[in-house]
Amino acid sequence: MVTDVTIEAHDEREAYCRMLGHLVPFRYCRRVAEGLPCRKILDCWFECFDVAAFVRKRYTPEQIGCFLSPPKPKMASLVELIERAKAARKPTDPSG
C-alpha cells in the first residue's frame, strides 16, 4: 500500500467542483476555507483516493467539525459582515 508522505501529495490531482462548476486542483480544495478544506472535500474526492483517511490523518476533530459543518444562512452571514464592518470603522474626529 502506498502512503502519501506530505500534505501536498495529492495537490496536482484535479476533480470537478460541484460548487464552482469546473475542474480544480486538490490543493485548492484543501485550503479554500481560511486555510482549511472545503466542506465538500469528501463528496468531490472520494472516487479519486481515500480522502476520508487523508482528512482524518491531517486535521484535528475540531478542524474537521469546523469545515464539514453546514454553511451559515446567507442572512446571518450578511449580518455578521455588517457587524464586523461597524466594529472595524473608526470613529471620526468631529474637529476635522
A tleap script that builds the chain and sets N, CA, C and O, in Angstrom:
source leaprc.protein.ff14SB
mol = sequence {
  NMET VAL THR ASP VAL THR ILE GLU ALA HIE
  ASP GLU ARG GLU ALA TYR CYS ARG MET LEU
  GLY HIE LEU VAL PRO PHE ARG TYR CYS ARG
  ARG VAL ALA GLU GLY LEU PRO CYS ARG LYS
  ILE LEU ASP CYS TRP PHE GLU CYS PHE ASP
  VAL ALA ALA PHE VAL ARG LYS ARG TYR THR
  PRO GLU GLN ILE GLY CYS PHE LEU SER PRO
  PRO LYS PRO LYS MET ALA SER LEU VAL GLU
  LEU ILE GLU ARG ALA LYS ALA ALA ARG LYS
  PRO THR ASP PRO SER CGLY
}
set mol.1.N position { 0.846 -1.191 0.000 }
set mol.1.CA position { 0.000 0.000 0.000 }
set mol.1.C position { 0.885 1.246 0.000 }
set mol.1.O position { 1.817 1.356 0.797 }
set mol.2.N position { 0.589 2.166 -0.885 }
set mol.2.CA position { 1.341 3.406 -0.990 }
set mol.2.C position { 0.723 4.426 -0.047 }
set mol.2.O position { -0.491 4.630 -0.047 }
set mol.3.N position { 1.554 5.055 0.746 }
set mol.3.CA position { 1.051 6.108 1.634 }
set mol.3.C position { 1.611 7.434 1.182 }
set mol.3.O position { 2.757 7.508 0.737 }
set mol.4.N position { 0.817 8.481 1.290 }
set mol.4.CA position { 1.307 9.802 0.923 }
set mol.4.C position { 2.117 10.369 2.077 }
set mol.4.O position { 1.713 10.288 3.237 }
set mol.5.N position { 3.250 10.936 1.749 }
set mol.5.CA position { 4.192 11.401 2.749 }
set mol.5.C position { 3.866 12.809 3.232 }
set mol.5.O position { 3.969 13.098 4.424 }
set mol.6.N position { 3.483 13.661 2.336 }
set mol.6.CA position { 3.251 15.059 2.702 }
set mol.6.C position { 1.785 15.445 2.474 }
set mol.6.O position { 1.034 14.741 1.798 }
set mol.7.N position { 1.411 16.561 3.046 }
set mol.7.CA position { 0.050 17.060 2.844 }
set mol.7.C position { -0.165 17.472 1.388 }
set mol.7.O position { -1.300 17.521 0.915 }
set mol.8.N position { 0.923 17.769 0.680 }
set mol.8.CA position { 0.841 18.188 -0.720 }
set mol.8.C position { 0.801 17.014 -1.698 }
set mol.8.O position { 0.777 17.240 -2.908 }
set mol.9.N position { 0.792 15.780 -1.222 }
set mol.9.CA position { 0.916 14.594 -2.066 }
set mol.9.C position { -0.123 14.520 -3.187 }
set mol.9.O position { 0.170 13.977 -4.252 }
set mol.10.N position { -1.317 15.049 -2.975 }
set mol.10.CA position { -2.383 14.961 -3.979 }
set mol.10.C position { -2.687 16.303 -4.645 }
set mol.10.O position { -3.654 16.418 -5.397 }
set mol.11.N position { -1.877 17.301 -4.374 }
set mol.11.CA position { -2.178 18.664 -4.818 }
set mol.11.C position { -2.361 18.831 -6.321 }
set mol.11.O position { -3.130 19.696 -6.742 }
set mol.12.N position { -1.694 18.047 -7.132 }
set mol.12.CA position { -1.786 18.220 -8.585 }
set mol.12.C position { -2.975 17.482 -9.202 }
set mol.12.O position { -3.283 17.692 -10.375 }
set mol.13.N position { -3.638 16.632 -8.443 }
set mol.13.CA position { -4.826 15.939 -8.962 }
set mol.13.C position { -5.932 16.956 -9.199 }
set mol.13.O position { -6.018 17.971 -8.508 }
set mol.14.N position { -6.771 16.673 -10.177 }
set mol.14.CA position { -7.902 17.551 -10.454 }
set mol.14.C position { -9.203 16.762 -10.403 }
set mol.14.O position { -9.252 15.585 -10.759 }
set mol.15.N position { -10.243 17.431 -9.957 }
set mol.15.CA position { -11.584 16.852 -9.919 }
set mol.15.C position { -12.583 17.968 -10.205 }
set mol.15.O position { -12.273 19.153 -10.086 }
set mol.16.N position { -13.768 17.564 -10.577 }
set mol.16.CA position { -14.833 18.516 -10.865 }
set mol.16.C position { -15.396 19.076 -9.565 }
set mol.16.O position { -15.766 18.323 -8.664 }
set mol.17.N position { -15.457 20.388 -9.474 }
set mol.17.CA position { -16.020 21.056 -8.297 }
set mol.17.C position { -17.491 21.350 -8.561 }
set mol.17.O position { -17.834 22.075 -9.495 }
set mol.18.N position { -18.348 20.783 -7.733 }
set mol.18.CA position { -19.788 20.988 -7.894 }
set mol.18.C position { -20.204 22.407 -7.529 }
set mol.18.O position { -21.227 22.900 -8.003 }
set mol.19.N position { -19.423 23.054 -6.701 }
set mol.19.CA position { -19.779 24.415 -6.282 }
set mol.19.C position { -19.343 25.448 -7.329 }
set mol.19.O position { -20.061 26.415 -7.586 }
set mol.20.N position { -18.166 25.241 -7.933 }
set mol.20.CA position { -17.653 26.192 -8.921 }
set mol.20.C position { -18.042 25.833 -10.351 }
set mol.20.O position { -18.111 26.704 -11.218 }
set mol.21.N position { -18.295 24.553 -10.594 }
set mol.21.CA position { -18.725 24.130 -11.917 }
set mol.21.C position { -17.606 23.862 -12.910 }
set mol.21.O position { -17.837 23.886 -14.119 }
set mol.22.N position { -16.402 23.609 -12.425 }
set mol.22.CA position { -15.289 23.273 -13.319 }
set mol.22.C position { -14.235 22.486 -12.545 }
set mol.22.O position { -14.351 22.305 -11.333 }
set mol.23.N position { -13.206 22.020 -13.253 }
set mol.23.CA position { -12.133 21.268 -12.613 }
set mol.23.C position { -11.296 22.173 -11.721 }
set mol.23.O position { -11.026 23.324 -12.066 }
set mol.24.N position { -10.895 21.652 -10.588 }
set mol.24.CA position { -9.994 22.372 -9.689 }
set mol.24.C position { -8.955 21.385 -9.150 }
set mol.24.O position { -9.236 20.193 -9.020 }
set mol.25.N position { -7.764 21.880 -8.841 }
set mol.25.CA position { -6.759 21.001 -8.241 }
set mol.25.C position { -7.065 20.770 -6.763 }
set mol.25.O position { -7.689 21.604 -6.108 }
set mol.26.N position { -6.623 19.641 -6.259 }
set mol.26.CA position { -6.856 19.305 -4.859 }
set mol.26.C position { -6.276 20.365 -3.921 }
set mol.26.O position { -6.845 20.628 -2.862 }
set mol.27.N position { -5.158 20.970 -4.295 }
set mol.27.CA position { -4.540 21.984 -3.428 }
set mol.27.C position { -5.513 23.127 -3.132 }
set mol.27.O position { -5.486 23.697 -2.041 }
set mol.28.N position { -6.367 23.459 -4.093 }
set mol.28.CA position { -7.381 24.491 -3.871 }
set mol.28.C position { -8.394 24.009 -2.835 }
set mol.28.O position { -8.735 24.737 -1.903 }
set mol.29.N position { -8.864 22.793 -3.006 }
set mol.29.CA position { -9.909 22.252 -2.139 }
set mol.29.C position { -9.452 22.081 -0.693 }
set mol.29.O position { -10.256 22.213 0.229 }
set mol.30.N position { -8.181 21.792 -0.489 }
set mol.30.CA position { -7.729 21.527 0.879 }
set mol.30.C position { -7.405 22.795 1.664 }
set mol.30.O position { -7.078 22.712 2.848 }
set mol.31.N position { -7.487 23.962 1.035 }
set mol.31.CA position { -7.205 25.192 1.800 }
set mol.31.C position { -8.084 26.377 1.411 }
set mol.31.O position { -7.696 27.526 1.621 }
set mol.32.N position { -9.239 26.117 0.856 }
set mol.32.CA position { -10.122 27.181 0.383 }
set mol.32.C position { -10.811 27.941 1.508 }
set mol.32.O position { -11.095 29.128 1.353 }
set mol.33.N position { -11.084 27.303 2.614 }
set mol.33.CA position { -11.854 27.920 3.701 }
set mol.33.C position { -10.935 28.397 4.821 }
set mol.33.O position { -10.774 27.724 5.839 }
set mol.34.N position { -10.345 29.552 4.622 }
set mol.34.CA position { -9.437 30.131 5.615 }
set mol.34.C position { -8.342 29.150 6.020 }
set mol.34.O position { -8.027 29.005 7.201 }
set mol.35.N position { -7.766 28.476 5.019 }
set mol.35.CA position { -6.686 27.526 5.272 }
set mol.35.C position { -7.148 26.112 5.557 }
set mol.35.O position { -6.325 25.204 5.669 }
set mol.36.N position { -8.437 25.913 5.677 }
set mol.36.CA position { -9.000 24.580 5.902 }
set mol.36.C position { -9.680 24.102 4.630 }
set mol.36.O position { -9.981 24.906 3.748 }
set mol.37.N position { -9.926 22.794 4.525 }
set mol.37.CA position { -10.563 22.258 3.319 }
set mol.37.C position { -11.999 22.737 3.115 }
set mol.37.O position { -12.671 23.199 4.037 }
set mol.38.N position { -12.423 22.606 1.892 }
set mol.38.CA position { -13.812 22.884 1.503 }
set mol.38.C position { -14.736 21.890 2.198 }
set mol.38.O position { -14.345 20.750 2.446 }
set mol.39.N position { -15.931 22.304 2.505 }
set mol.39.CA position { -16.878 21.421 3.179 }
set mol.39.C position { -17.324 20.270 2.286 }
set mol.39.O position { -17.891 19.298 2.784 }
set mol.40.N position { -17.087 20.352 1.001 }
set mol.40.CA position { -17.476 19.306 0.053 }
set mol.40.C position { -16.307 18.376 -0.309 }
set mol.40.O position { -16.438 17.549 -1.212 }
set mol.41.N position { -15.183 18.503 0.377 }
set mol.41.CA position { -13.988 17.750 0.005 }
set mol.41.C position { -14.224 16.245 -0.038 }
set mol.41.O position { -13.713 15.566 -0.929 }
set mol.42.N position { -14.985 15.721 0.901 }
set mol.42.CA position { -15.239 14.278 0.924 }
set mol.42.C position { -16.132 13.859 -0.243 }
set mol.42.O position { -15.930 12.792 -0.823 }
set mol.43.N position { -17.110 14.684 -0.590 }
set mol.43.CA position { -18.026 14.382 -1.687 }
set mol.43.C position { -17.341 14.405 -3.052 }
set mol.43.O position { -17.631 13.568 -3.907 }
set mol.44.N position { -16.455 15.339 -3.252 }
set mol.44.CA position { -15.839 15.525 -4.563 }
set mol.44.C position { -14.642 14.606 -4.821 }
set mol.44.O position { -14.342 14.304 -5.976 }
set mol.45.N position { -13.966 14.164 -3.785 }
set mol.45.CA position { -12.704 13.449 -3.969 }
set mol.45.C position { -12.735 11.969 -3.615 }
set mol.45.O position { -11.725 11.288 -3.800 }
set mol.46.N position { -13.843 11.444 -3.118 }
set mol.46.CA position { -13.851 10.052 -2.651 }
set mol.46.C position { -13.553 9.048 -3.755 }
set mol.46.O position { -13.051 7.961 -3.468 }
set mol.47.N position { -13.847 9.379 -5.013 }
set mol.47.CA position { -13.577 8.454 -6.111 }
set mol.47.C position { -12.119 8.464 -6.551 }
set mol.47.O position { -11.666 7.527 -7.209 }
set mol.48.N position { -11.386 9.500 -6.201 }
set mol.48.CA position { -10.002 9.652 -6.653 }
set mol.48.C position { -8.984 8.992 -5.727 }
set mol.48.O position { -8.001 8.415 -6.193 }
set mol.49.N position { -9.214 9.075 -4.428 }
set mol.49.CA position { -8.332 8.464 -3.433 }
set mol.49.C position { -9.063 8.460 -2.101 }
set mol.49.O position { -10.165 8.996 -1.992 }
set mol.50.N position { -8.462 7.865 -1.102 }
set mol.50.CA position { -9.104 7.766 0.211 }
set mol.50.C position { -9.007 9.111 0.933 }
set mol.50.O position { -8.194 9.291 1.840 }
set mol.51.N position { -9.841 10.031 0.515 }
set mol.51.CA position { -9.805 11.390 1.048 }
set mol.51.C position { -10.229 11.429 2.513 }
set mol.51.O position { -9.763 12.285 3.266 }
set mol.52.N position { -11.098 10.522 2.924 }
set mol.52.CA position { -11.516 10.488 4.333 }
set mol.52.C position { -10.327 10.164 5.234 }
set mol.52.O position { -10.168 10.779 6.289 }
set mol.53.N position { -9.494 9.211 4.834 }
set mol.53.CA position { -8.289 8.880 5.609 }
set mol.53.C position { -7.318 10.050 5.592 }
set mol.53.O position { -6.688 10.353 6.605 }
set mol.54.N position { -7.196 10.706 4.446 }
set mol.54.CA position { -6.330 11.883 4.322 }
set mol.54.C position { -6.750 12.955 5.327 }
set mol.54.O position { -5.911 13.520 6.029 }
set mol.55.N position { -8.046 13.228 5.392 }
set mol.55.CA position { -8.583 14.251 6.298 }
set mol.55.C position { -8.357 13.841 7.751 }
set mol.55.O position { -7.874 14.644 8.551 }
set mol.56.N position { -8.698 12.608 8.098 }
set mol.56.CA position { -8.535 12.140 9.482 }
set mol.56.C position { -7.077 12.204 9.930 }
set mol.56.O position { -6.794 12.498 11.092 }
set mol.57.N position { -6.161 11.932 9.019 }
set mol.57.CA position { -4.737 11.906 9.352 }
set mol.57.C position { -4.152 13.307 9.564 }
set mol.57.O position { -3.206 13.482 10.333 }
set mol.58.N position { -4.717 14.290 8.884 }
set mol.58.CA position { -4.074 15.604 8.860 }
set mol.58.C position { -4.786 16.727 9.606 }
set mol.58.O position { -4.218 17.804 9.785 }
set mol.59.N position { -6.012 16.492 10.042 }
set mol.59.CA position { -6.757 17.549 10.719 }
set mol.59.C position { -7.316 17.030 12.037 }
set mol.59.O position { -7.639 15.850 12.170 }
set mol.60.N position { -7.424 17.924 12.999 }
set mol.60.CA position { -7.973 17.557 14.306 }
set mol.60.C position { -9.493 17.374 14.174 }
set mol.60.O position { -10.099 17.878 13.228 }
set mol.61.N position { -10.098 16.662 15.112 }
set mol.61.CA position { -11.568 16.540 15.076 }
set mol.61.C position { -12.266 17.903 15.106 }
set mol.61.O position { -13.317 18.074 14.489 }
set mol.62.N position { -11.689 18.863 15.813 }
set mol.62.CA position { -12.281 20.207 15.874 }
set mol.62.C position { -12.221 20.881 14.499 }
set mol.62.O position { -13.192 21.498 14.062 }
set mol.63.N position { -11.078 20.759 13.826 }
set mol.63.CA position { -10.951 21.344 12.490 }
set mol.63.C position { -11.921 20.680 11.519 }
set mol.63.O position { -12.574 21.357 10.725 }
set mol.64.N position { -12.012 19.364 11.586 }
set mol.64.CA position { -12.915 18.624 10.707 }
set mol.64.C position { -14.357 19.067 10.947 }
set mol.64.O position { -15.101 19.302 9.995 }
set mol.65.N position { -14.747 19.181 12.201 }
set mol.65.CA position { -16.088 19.659 12.519 }
set mol.65.C position { -16.340 21.045 11.974 }
set mol.65.O position { -17.440 21.356 11.518 }
set mol.66.N position { -15.322 21.873 12.022 }
set mol.66.CA position { -15.441 23.249 11.539 }
set mol.66.C position { -15.685 23.296 10.030 }
set mol.66.O position { -16.605 23.973 9.572 }
set mol.67.N position { -14.870 22.583 9.261 }
set mol.67.CA position { -15.041 22.707 7.811 }
set mol.67.C position { -16.125 21.807 7.230 }
set mol.67.O position { -16.569 22.038 6.105 }
set mol.68.N position { -16.558 20.798 7.959 }
set mol.68.CA position { -17.644 19.955 7.454 }
set mol.68.C position { -19.026 20.406 7.904 }
set mol.68.O position { -20.033 19.863 7.451 }
set mol.69.N position { -19.082 21.387 8.785 }
set mol.69.CA position { -20.386 21.869 9.247 }
set mol.69.C position { -21.104 22.616 8.119 }
set mol.69.O position { -20.453 23.214 7.263 }
set mol.70.N position { -22.428 22.585 8.113 }
set mol.70.CA position { -23.185 23.282 7.063 }
set mol.70.C position { -22.910 24.786 7.120 }
set mol.70.O position { -22.630 25.332 8.186 }
set mol.71.N position { -22.993 25.443 5.976 }
set mol.71.CA position { -22.748 26.894 5.964 }
set mol.71.C position { -23.843 27.640 6.715 }
set mol.71.O position { -24.960 27.151 6.878 }
set mol.72.N position { -23.488 28.830 7.163 }
set mol.72.CA position { -24.476 29.690 7.808 }
set mol.72.C position { -25.462 30.179 6.756 }
set mol.72.O position { -25.105 30.300 5.584 }
set mol.73.N position { -26.705 30.462 7.162 }
set mol.73.CA position { -27.649 31.062 6.209 }
set mol.73.C position { -27.090 32.403 5.719 }
set mol.73.O position { -26.388 33.096 6.455 }
set mol.74.N position { -27.403 32.756 4.489 }
set mol.74.CA position { -26.856 33.982 3.894 }
set mol.74.C position { -27.182 35.226 4.718 }
set mol.74.O position { -26.341 36.116 4.847 }
set mol.75.N position { -28.375 35.299 5.271 }
set mol.75.CA position { -28.745 36.483 6.049 }
set mol.75.C position { -27.866 36.597 7.291 }
set mol.75.O position { -27.434 37.694 7.644 }
set mol.76.N position { -27.601 35.482 7.952 }
set mol.76.CA position { -26.741 35.513 9.135 }
set mol.76.C position { -25.326 35.949 8.753 }
set mol.76.O position { -24.683 36.700 9.487 }
set mol.77.N position { -24.853 35.481 7.619 }
set mol.77.CA position { -23.527 35.876 7.156 }
set mol.77.C position { -23.468 37.367 6.857 }
set mol.77.O position { -22.491 38.037 7.192 }
set mol.78.N position { -24.518 37.884 6.224 }
set mol.78.CA position { -24.555 39.316 5.918 }
set mol.78.C position { -24.570 40.160 7.188 }
set mol.78.O position { -23.860 41.162 7.282 }
set mol.79.N position { -25.372 39.757 8.154 }
set mol.79.CA position { -25.440 40.491 9.417 }
set mol.79.C position { -24.081 40.463 10.106 }
set mol.79.O position { -23.634 41.475 10.645 }
set mol.80.N position { -23.428 39.308 10.087 }
set mol.80.CA position { -22.105 39.187 10.702 }
set mol.80.C position { -21.092 40.098 10.004 }
set mol.80.O position { -20.284 40.745 10.670 }
set mol.81.N position { -21.127 40.154 8.688 }
set mol.81.CA position { -20.220 41.037 7.946 }
set mol.81.C position { -20.482 42.507 8.274 }
set mol.81.O position { -19.544 43.288 8.431 }
set mol.82.N position { -21.736 42.874 8.374 }
set mol.82.CA position { -22.091 44.260 8.709 }
set mol.82.C position { -21.588 44.603 10.107 }
set mol.82.O position { -21.045 45.686 10.323 }
set mol.83.N position { -21.767 43.690 11.053 }
set mol.83.CA position { -21.303 43.931 12.423 }
set mol.83.C position { -19.783 44.069 12.470 }
set mol.83.O position { -19.258 44.921 13.187 }
set mol.84.N position { -19.082 43.239 11.713 }
set mol.84.CA position { -17.617 43.349 11.670 }
set mol.84.C position { -17.184 44.678 11.085 }
set mol.84.O position { -16.238 45.296 11.573 }
set mol.85.N position { -17.878 45.127 10.029 }
set mol.85.CA position { -17.545 46.405 9.400 }
set mol.85.C position { -17.786 47.563 10.361 }
set mol.85.O position { -16.991 48.500 10.431 }
set mol.86.N position { -18.885 47.487 11.099 }
set mol.86.CA position { -19.173 48.536 12.086 }
set mol.86.C position { -18.102 48.576 13.168 }
set mol.86.O position { -17.664 49.653 13.570 }
set mol.87.N position { -17.680 47.409 13.638 }
set mol.87.CA position { -16.677 47.344 14.690 }
set mol.87.C position { -15.320 47.833 14.197 }
set mol.87.O position { -14.548 48.406 14.966 }
set mol.88.N position { -15.028 47.610 12.923 }
set mol.88.CA position { -13.736 47.992 12.375 }
set mol.88.C position { -13.674 49.489 12.043 }
set mol.88.O position { -12.591 50.070 11.971 }
set mol.89.N position { -14.833 50.099 11.844 }
set mol.89.CA position { -14.871 51.511 11.475 }
set mol.89.C position { -14.433 52.364 12.658 }
set mol.89.O position { -14.939 52.222 13.771 }
set mol.90.N position { -13.514 53.222 12.399 }
set mol.90.CA position { -13.006 54.096 13.452 }
set mol.90.C position { -13.908 55.314 13.568 }
set mol.90.O position { -14.386 55.839 12.561 }
set mol.91.N position { -14.142 55.765 14.802 }
set mol.91.CA position { -14.939 56.993 14.946 }
set mol.91.C position { -14.182 58.179 14.349 }
set mol.91.O position { -12.964 58.293 14.492 }
set mol.92.N position { -14.920 59.048 13.684 }
set mol.92.CA position { -14.289 60.215 13.083 }
set mol.92.C position { -14.178 61.338 14.080 }
set mol.92.O position { -15.025 61.502 14.958 }
set mol.93.N position { -13.144 62.094 13.934 }
set mol.93.CA position { -12.910 63.252 14.818 }
set mol.93.C position { -13.805 64.403 14.343 }
set mol.93.O position { -13.661 64.846 13.204 }
set mol.94.N position { -14.713 64.895 15.172 }
set mol.94.CA position { -15.631 65.975 14.730 }
set mol.94.C position { -14.914 67.277 14.450 }
set mol.94.O position { -15.476 68.143 13.779 }
set mol.95.N position { -13.715 67.449 14.929 }
set mol.95.CA position { -12.994 68.716 14.696 }
set mol.95.C position { -12.332 68.740 13.326 }
set mol.95.O position { -11.783 69.763 12.917 }
set mol.96.N position { -12.383 67.596 12.603 }
set mol.96.CA position { -11.955 67.611 11.234 }
set mol.96.C position { -10.672 67.015 10.988 }
set mol.96.O position { -10.217 66.979 9.845 }
savepdb mol mol.pdb
quit
